[in-house]
């Protein structure tokens, strides 16, 4: 869980995750959104991959990044529960609302 929060501690990496919520993007498309060097962006991508928050897929000469939202949800749920905050796992909430299995 500490790797996830380390990854989330940087505003650039949080913005990358926000962009990936819209759908998969190439490293180049993501890098174009920031005024930082390519090596700096590569370092950000490495931290996000190490935390398992993104999946990188090679597509020809490009690398396509995908958000792994379930990892983020699990980390946030575990963090909340460590403070005794009673929250349900996302799937439990969806089941109660009738969203799963219909």
Residue pairs with C-beta under 8 A, 6 or more apart in sequence:
1 75
1 78
1 79
3 50
3 51
3 52
4 51
4 52
4 53
4 71
4 72
4 75
5 75
5 79
6 47
6 51
7 13
7 47
7 48
7 50
7 51
7 53
8 14
8 17
10 44
10 47
12 34
12 36
12 44
13 44
13 47
13 48
15 33
15 34
16 30
16 44
16 45
16 48
16 54
16 65
17 48
17 53
17 54
17 67
17 72
19 25
19 30
19 33
20 30
20 54
20 65
20 66
20 67
21 67
21 69
24 57
24 64
24 65
24 66
24 67
25 64
25 65
26 59
26 62
26 63
26 64
26 65
27 41
27 42
27 45
27 62
27 63
27 64
27 65
28 62
30 41
30 45
30 65
31 38
31 41
34 41
36 44
45 54
45 56
45 63
45 65
48 54
48 65
49 55
49 56
51 71
52 68
52 71
53 67
53 68
53 71
53 72
54 65
54 66
54 67
54 68
55 65
55 66
55 68
56 63
56 64
56 65
56 66
57 63
57 64
57 65
57 66
58 64
73 89
73 90
77 87
77 89
77 90
80 87
81 87
88 96
91 100
94 100
95 101
